[in-house]
């Protein structure tokens, strides 16, 4: 369905935000199917498109999706911090983000997590573009 939606984006008018969310969905699907490189490609496209937009919500969502496939728990914490910095507050109640945050915290000491998270929070969009 995401692939059909992406085709429709090219054939008709979709907002950039909708296109970013479709790309995120494709990335999450690829990750769930065990294709991390494909997931990184979709999410890189989402990050590039989101970075061109005036709003930050799509970039924050992309950062959280990238955190789910980050190459290290430190990088995941940086991306989670970037998403929080972009939004101005942590996202509460989203089960996927809560799971990513919980899994990342479990792999790092509290000090290491906070240091990486605060770095991402400070860097905001620059943390997402560091691929």
Z-matrix of the N, CA and C atoms (Angstrom, degrees):
N
C 1 1.445
C 2 1.528 1 111.07
N 3 1.337 2 116.00 1 -37.80
C 4 1.457 3 118.49 2 178.09
C 5 1.526 4 110.82 3 -62.78
N 6 1.320 5 116.91 4 -40.35
C 7 1.467 6 119.92 5 -179.98
C 8 1.526 7 111.09 6 -63.88
N 9 1.332 8 116.66 7 -40.21
C 10 1.475 9 119.52 8 176.96
C 11 1.523 10 110.94 9 -65.64
N 12 1.321 11 115.78 10 -39.10
C 13 1.460 12 119.68 11 178.70
C 14 1.529 13 110.75 12 -64.94
N 15 1.334 14 116.45 13 -39.06
C 16 1.454 15 119.29 14 178.26
C 17 1.525 16 110.98 15 -65.56
N 18 1.313 17 117.15 16 -39.17
C 19 1.467 18 120.72 17 175.13
C 20 1.530 19 110.56 18 -61.14
N 21 1.320 20 116.07 19 -40.49
C 22 1.464 21 120.07 20 178.92
C 23 1.525 22 110.74 21 -65.38
N 24 1.324 23 117.07 22 -33.29
C 25 1.472 24 120.50 23 176.91
C 26 1.514 25 110.38 24 -59.42
N 27 1.317 26 116.00 25 -41.20
C 28 1.462 27 120.40 26 -178.71
C 29 1.528 28 111.43 27 -72.60
N 30 1.321 29 116.35 28 -30.02
C 31 1.465 30 120.38 29 -175.52
C 32 1.524 31 113.29 30 -88.56
N 33 1.315 32 117.10 31 -20.36
C 34 1.460 33 120.22 32 -178.14
C 35 1.527 34 109.31 33 -143.58
N 36 1.308 35 115.43 34 -178.14
C 37 1.449 36 119.99 35 -176.78
C 38 1.521 37 110.65 36 -83.59
N 39 1.302 38 116.27 37 122.17
C 40 1.459 39 123.75 38 171.10
C 41 1.515 40 106.34 39 -127.70
N 42 1.306 41 116.70 40 149.44
C 43 1.461 42 117.98 41 175.52
C 44 1.527 43 108.37 42 -71.71
N 45 1.311 44 115.31 43 156.64
C 46 1.460 45 119.60 44 177.63
C 47 1.522 46 110.09 45 -61.30
N 48 1.332 47 116.74 46 -35.45
C 49 1.466 48 120.01 47 178.89
C 50 1.518 49 112.12 48 -61.28
N 51 1.327 50 116.59 49 -42.38
C 52 1.463 51 119.93 50 177.83
C 53 1.521 52 110.62 51 -64.78
N 54 1.320 53 116.94 52 -41.02
C 55 1.460 54 120.55 53 179.09
C 56 1.520 55 110.40 54 -64.36
N 57 1.333 56 117.89 55 -42.31
C 58 1.463 57 120.93 56 177.26
C 59 1.525 58 109.99 57 -58.89
N 60 1.317 59 117.58 58 -44.46
C 61 1.470 60 120.31 59 -178.97
C 62 1.526 61 111.64 60 -65.74
N 63 1.314 62 117.76 61 -34.11
C 64 1.466 63 121.07 62 175.75
C 65 1.529 64 109.28 63 -65.94
N 66 1.326 65 117.13 64 -44.19
C 67 1.462 66 120.60 65 178.71
C 68 1.529 67 111.14 66 -63.46
N 69 1.324 68 117.00 67 -38.86
C 70 1.465 69 120.69 68 175.90
C 71 1.530 70 109.76 69 -62.45
N 72 1.324 71 116.82 70 -44.03
C 73 1.463 72 120.49 71 178.22
C 74 1.517 73 112.08 72 -60.31
N 75 1.329 74 116.59 73 -41.80
C 76 1.467 75 120.39 74 176.71
C 77 1.530 76 110.73 75 -63.12
N 78 1.326 77 116.60 76 -39.91
C 79 1.464 78 120.68 77 178.31
C 80 1.515 79 112.33 78 -65.45
N 81 1.317 80 116.21 79 -44.89
C 82 1.472 81 119.53 80 179.12
C 83 1.527 82 111.22 81 -65.20
N 84 1.325 83 116.51 82 -37.36
C 85 1.461 84 120.12 83 178.17
C 86 1.526 85 110.23 84 -64.89
N 87 1.332 86 116.96 85 -45.49
C 88 1.462 87 120.44 86 178.83
C 89 1.528 88 110.80 87 -60.94
N 90 1.322 89 117.04 88 -41.30
C 91 1.468 90 120.47 89 178.47
C 92 1.524 91 110.89 90 -63.36
N 93 1.324 92 116.64 91 -43.57
C 94 1.467 93 120.78 92 179.80
C 95 1.529 94 112.00 93 -64.55
N 96 1.331 95 116.43 94 -28.86
C 97 1.464 96 121.13 95 179.16
C 98 1.522 97 111.88 96 -86.96
N 99 1.337 98 117.36 97 3.94
C 100 1.456 99 121.00 98 176.99
C 101 1.512 100 115.15 99 82.32
N 102 1.335 101 116.94 100 29.23
C 103 1.465 102 122.29 101 179.72
C 104 1.530 103 109.58 102 -119.34
N 105 1.333 104 118.25 103 74.33
C 106 1.466 105 120.12 104 -173.73
C 107 1.525 106 114.24 105 -63.68
N 108 1.328 107 118.57 106 -35.21
C 109 1.470 108 119.42 107 179.78
C 110 1.527 109 111.35 108 -67.07
N 111 1.326 110 115.70 109 -40.95
C 112 1.467 111 119.85 110 176.54
C 113 1.528 112 109.62 111 -63.60
N 114 1.335 113 115.92 112 -41.11
C 115 1.464 114 120.57 113 178.50
C 116 1.521 115 110.38 114 -60.83
N 117 1.331 116 117.05 115 -44.94
C 118 1.467 117 120.46 116 178.95
C 119 1.536 118 111.10 117 -60.98
N 120 1.333 119 116.50 118 -38.46
C 121 1.467 120 119.96 119 179.49
C 122 1.529 121 110.85 120 -63.67
N 123 1.334 122 116.86 121 -48.76
C 124 1.475 123 120.00 122 179.21
C 125 1.528 124 110.90 123 -60.41
N 126 1.344 125 115.83 124 -43.73
C 127 1.460 126 119.26 125 -177.24
C 128 1.527 127 111.80 126 -71.28
N 129 1.329 128 117.62 127 -30.87
C 130 1.468 129 120.13 128 174.33
C 131 1.528 130 109.92 129 -64.44
N 132 1.332 131 116.63 130 -40.61
C 133 1.466 132 119.78 131 176.46
C 134 1.530 133 110.76 132 -62.92
N 135 1.335 134 116.02 133 -41.01
C 136 1.463 135 120.14 134 178.25
C 137 1.522 136 110.32 135 -62.91
N 138 1.335 137 117.21 136 -43.82
C 139 1.467 138 121.15 137 -179.49
C 140 1.526 139 110.90 138 -63.44
N 141 1.328 140 116.88 139 -42.71
C 142 1.465 141 120.26 140 -179.99
C 143 1.528 142 111.11 141 -61.84
N 144 1.330 143 116.20 142 -45.47
C 145 1.467 144 120.06 143 -179.60
C 146 1.525 145 110.74 144 -67.96
N 147 1.325 146 117.32 145 -42.34
C 148 1.469 147 120.90 146 -179.53
C 149 1.523 148 111.29 147 -64.12
N 150 1.330 149 116.74 148 -35.63
C 151 1.472 150 120.21 149 -179.39
C 152 1.521 151 112.15 150 -66.26
N 153 1.331 152 117.15 151 -22.55
C 154 1.463 153 121.39 152 179.98
C 155 1.528 154 112.67 153 -82.40
N 156 1.323 155 117.55 154 -9.09
C 157 1.454 156 121.85 155 -174.06
C 158 1.525 157 111.09 156 -93.61
N 159 1.330 158 117.27 157 153.78
C 160 1.460 159 120.00 158 -179.73
C 161 1.531 160 113.02 159 -71.54
N 162 1.315 161 118.38 160 -30.03
C 163 1.455 162 121.31 161 179.72
C 164 1.510 163 111.47 162 -82.23
N 165 1.314 164 115.91 163 166.75
C 166 1.462 165 119.81 164 -177.93
C 167 1.530 166 113.28 165 -115.78
N 168 1.314 167 117.86 166 -8.32
C 169 1.454 168 120.30 167 -176.13
C 170 1.529 169 111.90 168 -59.80
N 171 1.327 170 117.03 169 -44.98
C 172 1.461 171 120.23 170 -179.19
C 173 1.525 172 111.13 171 -64.84
N 174 1.325 173 117.69 172 -36.67
C 175 1.457 174 120.61 173 178.45
C 176 1.528 175 110.40 174 -68.42
N 177 1.321 176 117.09 175 -37.66
C 178 1.468 177 120.51 176 176.20
C 179 1.527 178 110.62 177 -63.74
N 180 1.321 179 117.20 178 -42.23
C 181 1.467 180 120.99 179 178.14
C 182 1.523 181 110.85 180 -64.23
N 183 1.317 182 116.62 181 -38.11
C 184 1.462 183 120.80 182 177.74
C 185 1.525 184 110.03 183 -65.87
N 186 1.327 185 117.92 184 -41.75
C 187 1.469 186 121.44 185 178.72
C 188 1.525 187 110.45 186 -59.06
N 189 1.324 188 116.75 187 -42.91
C 190 1.470 189 119.79 188 179.29
C 191 1.524 190 111.39 189 -65.59
N 192 1.321 191 117.25 190 -39.78
C 193 1.463 192 120.16 191 178.00
C 194 1.526 193 110.31 192 -65.76
N 195 1.335 194 117.11 193 -41.27
C 196 1.464 195 120.40 194 176.92
C 197 1.523 196 111.43 195 -63.44
N 198 1.323 197 117.53 196 -33.98
C 199 1.469 198 120.80 197 178.12
C 200 1.526 199 111.44 198 -61.44
N 201 1.319 200 116.02 199 -31.51
C 202 1.471 201 119.14 200 -178.38
C 203 1.525 202 112.87 201 -68.77
N 204 1.344 203 117.50 202 -19.67
C 205 1.461 204 120.65 203 179.80
C 206 1.527 205 111.67 204 -122.37
N 207 1.324 206 116.86 205 17.62
C 208 1.465 207 121.22 206 -177.77
C 209 1.525 208 110.77 207 -59.24
N 210 1.327 209 114.79 208 148.94
C 211 1.456 210 121.04 209 -177.39
C 212 1.525 211 113.07 210 -73.55
N 213 1.321 212 117.52 211 -13.43
C 214 1.465 213 121.32 212 177.80
C 215 1.524 214 109.12 213 -151.49
N 216 1.335 215 116.76 214 157.27
C 217 1.468 216 118.28 215 176.96
C 218 1.534 217 112.05 216 -65.30
N 219 1.329 218 117.16 217 -29.59
C 220 1.466 219 119.72 218 177.20
C 221 1.525 220 110.42 219 -63.63
N 222 1.336 221 115.94 220 -44.42
C 223 1.476 222 120.17 221 178.92
C 224 1.528 223 110.33 222 -64.52
N 225 1.326 224 116.71 223 -39.53
C 226 1.467 225 119.79 224 177.45
C 227 1.527 226 110.58 225 -60.77
N 228 1.329 227 116.80 226 -42.78
C 229 1.470 228 120.23 227 179.54
C 230 1.529 229 111.13 228 -64.78
N 231 1.339 230 117.17 229 -38.41
C 232 1.461 231 120.59 230 177.05
C 233 1.531 232 109.30 231 -61.55
N 234 1.321 233 117.34 232 -45.01
C 235 1.466 234 120.77 233 -179.13
C 236 1.525 235 111.87 234 -66.29
N 237 1.321 236 117.25 235 -38.66
C 238 1.467 237 120.01 236 176.15
C 239 1.527 238 110.47 237 -64.19
N 240 1.322 239 116.71 238 -39.10
C 241 1.459 240 120.47 239 176.11
C 242 1.516 241 111.73 240 -65.09
N 243 1.332 242 116.16 241 -40.07
C 244 1.467 243 120.19 242 178.22
C 245 1.523 244 110.36 243 -61.28
N 246 1.335 245 116.80 244 -43.38
C 247 1.467 246 119.93 245 178.97
C 248 1.527 247 110.84 246 -60.91
N 249 1.317 248 116.42 247 -42.08
C 250 1.463 249 120.30 248 178.19
C 251 1.524 250 110.74 249 -64.84
N 252 1.323 251 116.76 250 -42.82
C 253 1.464 252 120.63 251 178.39
C 254 1.512 253 112.14 252 -62.79
N 255 1.324 254 116.37 253 -39.96
C 256 1.468 255 120.24 254 179.52
C 257 1.522 256 111.69 255 -66.48
N 258 1.330 257 116.26 256 -40.89
C 259 1.468 258 120.53 257 -179.86
C 260 1.515 259 112.45 258 -76.99
N 261 1.324 260 115.64 259 -30.25
C 262 1.456 261 120.25 260 -174.43
C 263 1.515 262 112.35 261 94.36
N 264 1.318 263 116.83 262 -6.08
C 265 1.464 264 122.70 263 179.44
C 266 1.529 265 107.77 264 -163.02
N 267 1.327 266 117.00 265 155.20
C 268 1.467 267 118.51 266 177.36
C 269 1.527 268 111.23 267 -69.31
N 270 1.319 269 115.93 268 149.05
C 271 1.460 270 121.09 269 175.95
C 272 1.522 271 107.62 270 -80.56
N 273 1.309 272 116.87 271 122.13
C 274 1.461 273 121.75 272 -178.67
C 275 1.520 274 109.87 273 -108.75
N 276 1.293 275 116.69 274 142.08
C 277 1.452 276 121.25 275 171.97
C 278 1.511 277 116.22 276 90.85
N 279 1.317 278 119.58 277 -11.89
C 280 1.458 279 120.61 278 177.00
C 281 1.523 280 107.39 279 -79.40
N 282 1.336 281 118.45 280 113.58
C 283 1.463 282 120.13 281 -173.97
C 284 1.525 283 113.84 282 -60.47
N 285 1.320 284 117.36 283 -33.82
C 286 1.462 285 119.12 284 179.94
C 287 1.523 286 110.48 285 -68.05
N 288 1.318 287 117.36 286 -45.54
C 289 1.463 288 121.00 287 -179.58
C 290 1.527 289 109.98 288 -67.33
N 291 1.313 290 117.14 289 -40.53
C 292 1.461 291 120.57 290 177.39
C 293 1.535 292 109.85 291 -59.54
N 294 1.324 293 117.09 292 -41.86
C 295 1.464 294 120.79 293 178.57
C 296 1.515 295 112.33 294 -65.51
N 297 1.319 296 117.19 295 -41.37
C 298 1.466 297 120.91 296 178.49
C 299 1.526 298 109.23 297 -63.80
N 300 1.320 299 116.20 298 -45.85
C 301 1.467 300 121.13 299 179.69
C 302 1.524 301 110.58 300 -60.95
N 303 1.313 302 116.98 301 -45.73
C 304 1.465 303 121.57 302 -179.07
C 305 1.536 304 110.56 303 -63.15
N 306 1.329 305 116.63 304 -45.72
C 307 1.461 306 120.58 305 -179.96
C 308 1.518 307 112.29 306 -64.04
N 309 1.322 308 116.40 307 -38.27
C 310 1.461 309 120.54 308 179.33
C 311 1.518 310 110.53 309 -68.31
N 312 1.314 311 116.87 310 -44.41
C 313 1.475 312 120.89 311 178.49
C 314 1.523 313 111.29 312 -60.34
N 315 1.320 314 117.16 313 -36.25
C 316 1.468 315 120.94 314 -178.42
C 317 1.526 316 112.19 315 -67.62
N 318 1.315 317 117.24 316 -23.16
C 319 1.469 318 120.94 317 -177.32
C 320 1.526 319 113.35 318 -93.13
N 321 1.311 320 117.34 319 -7.84
C 322 1.462 321 121.80 320 -177.16
C 323 1.523 322 110.55 321 -126.11
N 324 1.312 323 115.29 322 155.16
C 325 1.463 324 118.25 323 170.91
C 326 1.523 325 107.80 324 -67.90
N 327 1.314 326 118.12 325 156.98
C 328 1.470 327 119.35 326 178.24
C 329 1.534 328 112.71 327 -56.28
N 330 1.331 329 116.54 328 -37.91
C 331 1.461 330 120.42 329 -179.56
C 332 1.531 331 111.03 330 -67.39
N 333 1.336 332 116.37 331 -43.78
C 334 1.470 333 120.41 332 -179.44
C 335 1.523 334 110.74 333 -65.41
N 336 1.332 335 116.13 334 -40.37
C 337 1.464 336 119.24 335 178.28
C 338 1.525 337 110.44 336 -62.24
N 339 1.309 338 117.10 337 -49.86
C 340 1.471 339 121.16 338 -177.83
C 341 1.522 340 111.31 339 -61.85
N 342 1.327 341 117.37 340 -39.73
C 343 1.466 342 120.44 341 179.57
C 344 1.531 343 110.55 342 -62.93
N 345 1.337 344 116.67 343 -48.07
C 346 1.469 345 120.54 344 -179.48
C 347 1.526 346 110.82 345 -66.97
N 348 1.317 347 116.78 346 -42.30
C 349 1.466 348 121.54 347 179.68
C 350 1.531 349 110.16 348 -60.00
N 351 1.322 350 116.87 349 -46.81
C 352 1.467 351 120.63 350 -179.28
C 353 1.527 352 111.53 351 -66.13
N 354 1.334 353 117.14 352 -33.87
C 355 1.464 354 119.52 353 175.46
C 356 1.530 355 110.00 354 -61.76
N 357 1.333 356 116.63 355 -46.25
C 358 1.463 357 120.55 356 178.03
C 359 1.515 358 112.07 357 -63.50
N 360 1.306 359 115.93 358 -40.56
C 361 1.469 360 120.37 359 179.35
C 362 1.525 361 110.86 360 -60.80
N 363 1.323 362 115.43 361 -39.22
C 364 1.468 363 120.98 362 179.28
C 365 1.532 364 110.75 363 -71.14
N 366 1.331 365 116.89 364 -41.45
C 367 1.474 366 121.33 365 -176.24
C 368 1.527 367 113.21 366 -75.45
N 369 1.321 368 116.21 367 -30.09
C 370 1.471 369 122.33 368 -179.13
C 371 1.532 370 111.56 369 51.75
N 372 1.320 371 119.07 370 -119.15
C 373 1.464 372 121.45 371 -174.56
C 374 1.520 373 112.83 372 -64.43
N 375 1.320 374 118.36 373 -28.99
C 376 1.460 375 121.14 374 178.43
C 377 1.532 376 111.14 375 -63.27
N 378 1.320 377 117.26 376 -31.17
C 379 1.469 378 120.63 377 178.66
C 380 1.527 379 110.74 378 -67.86
N 381 1.314 380 117.14 379 -33.56
C 382 1.460 381 121.00 380 -178.64
C 383 1.521 382 109.83 381 -74.09
N 384 1.311 383 117.52 382 -34.45
C 385 1.460 384 119.78 383 -177.92
C 386 1.528 385 112.62 384 -77.89
N 387 1.320 386 118.27 385 -12.19
C 388 1.470 387 122.07 386 176.50
C 389 1.520 388 109.31 387 -79.06
N 390 1.295 389 117.14 388 85.53
C 391 1.469 390 118.50 389 -178.37
C 392 1.461 391 111.29 390 -100.52
